Amino acid sequence: MGDPGGMCQGVVEALEMIQGEGAGGTTTQFKYRGMVGTMLTMARHEGVRSLYNGLVAGLQRQMCFASIRIGLYDNVKTFYQGILLGDDTATGAQLFLVRIMAGMTTGGAAVVFAQPTDVVKVRMQAQTTGGTRRYVGCADAYRKIAVQEGVKGLWKGVLPNVFRNAVVNVSEIVCYDIIKEAILTYRLMSDNVPCHFVSAVAAGFCTTVCASPIDVVKTRYMNSRPGQYSGAVDCAIKMFREGGSAAFYKGFVPNFSRFVSWNICMWLSYEQLKRLMTNFGHETATAHH
């Protein structure tokens, strides 16, 4: 599961950079106007490579992160279903609760494991290509953060990030699971690429609505100067005082583009890979017989 996650990171990295700019992740002398304007301005003044700052750390994050949050989801869901429901016939509400619990568990566990890669990714994305660079690469970032801020620095913002990724995981995986199941149950589409595509777009929209406020706070807090905020809650309160509720939806359009692109890439890759592995397993079993 880390492989589809890594491939998708390469696709959405530029959109992550733009969302970070809109969320206040960096401050530069240039003025950004909309998603396309931000891309063009960054490419013109900082070079095309600036759109891919943090790509290596992002790939490292996805290899760790996706393997846990998506790769273990079905197993954890089955585990919870066995403990809570046993052999009884489950209602729709009970299955929904089990899916939410599984999504929150795998999303939270993935963050605890992969948080240092997320901190480095955010810091690398915040660097401007033409300005003073805090880090010359991923290895340098890990080393400097550990030396200057202690091991705690590598897990900065882990608690709000656990909450954020539990929400994202539930929004992405559970919404995709439910929407795809409904499409197949009502026979609107067959279990093929168009069905996976529609389910992925719907899951991406749900994720954007739920996760945008948390993403904006996370980006601002993780890239803040030491002592600027006492915590993520303090960061959110100050943002609300400064800009009202609209402050939590800065960068909504690139965030929506990023989540939808991510979900399309992720779920189409996942479904095809799962189908390939299933067919391979059947062929192997048949050959042994």
Secondary structure as the mmCIF struct_conf table of DSSP 4:
data_model
#
loop_
_struct_conf.conf_type_id
_struct_conf.id
_struct_conf.beg_label_comp_id
_struct_conf.beg_label_asym_id
_struct_conf.beg_label_seq_id
_struct_conf.end_label_comp_id
_struct_conf.end_label_asym_id
_struct_conf.end_label_seq_id
HELX_RH_AL_P HELX_RH_AL_P1 GLY A 2 GLY A 22
TURN_TY1_P TURN_TY1_P1 ALA A 23 GLY A 24
BEND BEND1 GLY A 25 GLY A 25
BEND BEND2 GLN A 29 PHE A 30
HELX_LH_PP_P HELX_LH_PP_P1 LYS A 31 TYR A 32
HELX_RH_AL_P HELX_RH_AL_P2 GLY A 34 GLU A 46
HELX_RH_3T_P HELX_RH_3T_P1 VAL A 48 TYR A 52
TURN_TY1_P TURN_TY1_P2 ASN A 53 GLY A 54
HELX_RH_AL_P HELX_RH_AL_P3 LEU A 55 ARG A 69
TURN_TY1_P TURN_TY1_P3 ILE A 70 LEU A 72
HELX_RH_AL_P HELX_RH_AL_P4 TYR A 73 LEU A 84
TURN_TY1_P TURN_TY1_P4 LEU A 85 ASP A 87
BEND BEND3 ASP A 88 ASP A 88
HELX_LH_PP_P HELX_LH_PP_P2 THR A 89 THR A 91
HELX_RH_AL_P HELX_RH_AL_P5 GLY A 92 GLN A 125
TURN_TY1_P TURN_TY1_P5 ALA A 126 ALA A 126
BEND BEND4 THR A 129 GLY A 131
BEND BEND5 ARG A 134 ARG A 134
BEND BEND6 VAL A 136 GLY A 137
HELX_RH_AL_P HELX_RH_AL_P6 CYS A 138 GLU A 149
HELX_RH_AL_P HELX_RH_AL_P7 VAL A 151 LEU A 154
TURN_TY1_P TURN_TY1_P6 TRP A 155 GLY A 157
HELX_RH_AL_P HELX_RH_AL_P8 VAL A 158 ASN A 169
HELX_RH_PI_P HELX_RH_PI_P1 VAL A 170 VAL A 174
HELX_RH_AL_P HELX_RH_AL_P9 CYS A 175 THR A 185
TURN_TY1_P TURN_TY1_P7 TYR A 186 ARG A 187
BEND BEND7 LEU A 188 MET A 189
BEND BEND8 ASP A 191 ASN A 192
HELX_RH_AL_P HELX_RH_AL_P10 VAL A 193 MET A 222
TURN_TY1_P TURN_TY1_P8 ASN A 223 ASN A 223
BEND BEND9 SER A 224 SER A 224
HELX_LH_PP_P HELX_LH_PP_P3 ARG A 225 ARG A 225
TURN_TY1_P TURN_TY1_P9 PRO A 226 GLY A 227
BEND BEND10 GLN A 228 GLN A 228
BEND BEND11 SER A 230 GLY A 231
HELX_RH_AL_P HELX_RH_AL_P11 ALA A 232 GLY A 243
HELX_RH_3T_P HELX_RH_3T_P2 SER A 245 TYR A 249
TURN_TY1_P TURN_TY1_P10 LYS A 250 GLY A 251
HELX_RH_AL_P HELX_RH_AL_P12 PHE A 252 HIS A 288
#
